[in-house]
């Protein structure tokens, strides 16, 4: 993911990772970007605890924060809303859910980078993404890995993300 970002942006001062799980890509990126800070968003208590332990053992507790909450809730929290230059996601959810949960966290000019399955058809329609403030994205491949890179052209509307669970029950696209 770092290689995918290298072609499109500079090292971010801060980034968020949706559904951090076992720490990939968030912990890898924190290791590469020693000047960056990160918020790892993980709803699962055990996984969040694991991530906290990793940050502590790696000596990165001052640069990394674990938020044990649903991404929809974090996206409505004023402490995080519109606060990141970059949001990453790997195996988080469908494109519609990932976009709706990621866009509210991005500042204007920020980027949403999502790992994609190989040879996936275009799963990111421009019109619904525009509702979230996301501009037309691009698909890139780096060393056999596929990514979708979406720029945040304007602030995400206040009505997004919708209530917890709604993005997956009634996706925008």
N, C-alpha and C positions, 0 to 999 in steps of 0.2 A: 504494500500500500504506500509506503514511503516513496518508492520509485515512481508510482503513479502520480503522486503529488508533486514530485520534483519537477516534472514537466509543466505543471500548471500553476504553481504558486511558490512563494517563499515559505520558510519555516514559520508556522503560526506561533503567536505568543500564547494562545490558549486554544484548546480543542476539547470537544466532548465526544465520547464514544457511547453509542446506543447499544444496550444489551451486552455489556462487556464480558460477561460469562467467565471464561478462563483467562482473560486478559489480552487476547489477540484481536485487534492490533494495538490497543491502547498502551500496554506495557512495552511493546516493541518500539512504538513511536516515542514514548517517554525516554527510552534508552538512547535512541538516535538523536532526539531533539533536546539536548540538555538545558536549553534556555526556555523551553515550553512548560506550561502547566496544563493539567488535564483534569476533567471531571469524568469519572467512569460511572455510567448509569446502569444499575443492575437491580432488578426487582427481587431476585432470589436472595434470601437471607444467607444461605450457606455460601453462595458464590460471592456475594458482597463481602462476607467475612474473609474469604480466601483472598480477594483482591486487596483488602486492607492489610492483611498479613504480608502479601507480596510487596506492597508499597513500603511497608515498614522494614522488611528484611533487605530490600534493595536500597534503602536510604532515600527514598523519594517521597516520603510522607509530606514534605514541605511543598512538593510540586504536583502531587496527585491527591484527588479527593474522590471518595466513593460515595455516591448517593444511592441509598437503598430505597428505590421508589420506581413506580411505573413511569415510563418515558412521557406519557400524556400529562402526568402530574408535574413532572420536572419542567415540561414545556410551558406550563401556565405559571410557574413560580417566577416572580420578578427577580429573584436572585440569579436566575440562569437565562431567562428569556432574552433573546437578541444579544447574547453576550459572548458568542464564540466566532472565531475566524474560520473554524473548521469543525465539521461534525462527520464522524466516521461510523460506518455500520458494516458488520460482517455477520451474515446469517441472523439478522434481526427480525425481519418479517417481509411481507410482500412489498413491492415497490410503493404501493399506495400508503401503507402503514408507515414505512420507513420515511417517506417524504413528509407525511403529515406530522410525525413525531420529531423529525430532524429540523425542518424549516423554522419552527418557532424559536429554536436555539441559536440560529445564525444571525449575525449582524449583516447589514447590507455590505456586499462585497465578499462575503464569506462563501464557503464551498461545502457542499455535501458530497462525500465520496463513499460509494457503496460497492462492496465486492459483488460481482455478478457471476452466475454460472456460465461456463463456456458455451458458446454458440447459442446463447439465449436470443430470442427475437427482441425487437425493441419493446420494452415493457414500461416505458416512461413517456406517456403522451404529453405534449406541450400544454394543451389547454387546461387540464386539471392542475398541472404543476404551477401554472401561472397564478391560480387562485392562492397558492401558498407563497407567492413571491419568488418562486424559483424560475430561472430562465431556462432556455433550451440547453440541454446538456450534451455531453459527448461520451462516447464509449471508447475506452482505450484498453490496450492489452500490453502488459509488461511481463516478460519472461513466462508467458503462458497463463498469466493471471488476468482476469477481466474485471474492469471497473466502470462504473458510471460516475461521471463528474458533473455536478449540477451547481451552477452559480446562483447565489441569492441576490437577485436584482433589486428587490425592494423588501421592506419589512413584511413578515408574515402577518396576515390579518388577525385581529384579536380573537376571532371566533375559532381559531385553530390553536392547538389541537382540541378536538372535541372531547367529551367526557371519556373517562377510562373505559376501554373496550369498544367504543363506538367506531374508531377507525378500522378495526378488523371486521366488525359486524356489518358496517355499511361503508365500504371503501369508496373513496372519491373516483377511482377508476379501476 
